[in-house]
Amino acid sequence: MIVETVPAALAGERLDRIVALVLDVSRSVAAVVIGAGGAAVDGSPCTSGKLRLAEGQEVAVDPMAVPVSSLPAPDPAVEFGLVHVDDTVIIVDKPAGLVVHPGAGNPDGTLVNGLLSRFPDIAGVGEPHRPGIVHRLDAGSSGLLVVARTQQAADALIEQFATHRATRIYIALVWGHPDAPHGVIDAPIGRSRSDPLRMAVVADGRPSRTEYRVLQRFDGPADLALLECRLETGRTHQIRVHLGSINHPLVGDPVYGQRRPRLQLERPFLHAAELAFVHPGTGEPVHYHSVLAPDLASRLQPLAPTPSEADS
């Protein structure tokens, strides 16, 4: 069961829209979930998607109520990289542009569809509309994602991400030069009050922490900085929102980039480069690395380092 509290940004919205946002499915699928008794408001079952909700109300949604006809199907045409495979976990090196699981506007052609083709055993692991998936990676981001092959592995990995024992490190190129070479952005993230489809730093959001370290500064063609970002929490669009909130948005970000030039990038400069956790099958610490995606590496080549760093 997924439980969410209605934020101010969604006050007055219908239950079917909120369920669609929670499950990342279309409103028509959300209506079926609600009609099947898969949603409750403040502890009471509700079968009408037309109910309008107030800020602070609690919505509980059962992902197992997603109709079978809308569950993802295997698709051998979906391409993605593999870093490691064993009986317990799959380490994927996801290309940019590939959506992780089916949802509103992306009913098929996702990573999950491709995974089901190669690893059909994940079908019964975790939530039915996103089997095996235990953490987030934006469609526009490239890099590492761990997928669980058993329910025991899924439960163990989810617990490690929730308690911050799993480590995720990203490489990001941002506008401007951060004042400090190292810092922590500790700011709550929730739905934007002006646009509920976007995330933002909001007072009533969920606690969120991103640690960053400056790897290199550039002076040309503009003031830019290459950062290493370590997630302490895993909110939707967390790095993009947090860096934008300190006026250092990601280069190439069409949503949170504050209308700055894209510098010939077709997606945000964000790559999941490192992933570490305790292997749920062996109990041993494991660490995986992904080299910077080619489109991002080629964008770095013509940049001019600051003189002090170029000489170091």
Summary of the structure (lengths in Angstrom):
residues: 312
radius of gyration: 20.1
end to end distance: 53.1
largest distance: 66.1
contacts: 1043
relative contact order: 0.13
helix: 23%
strand: 30%
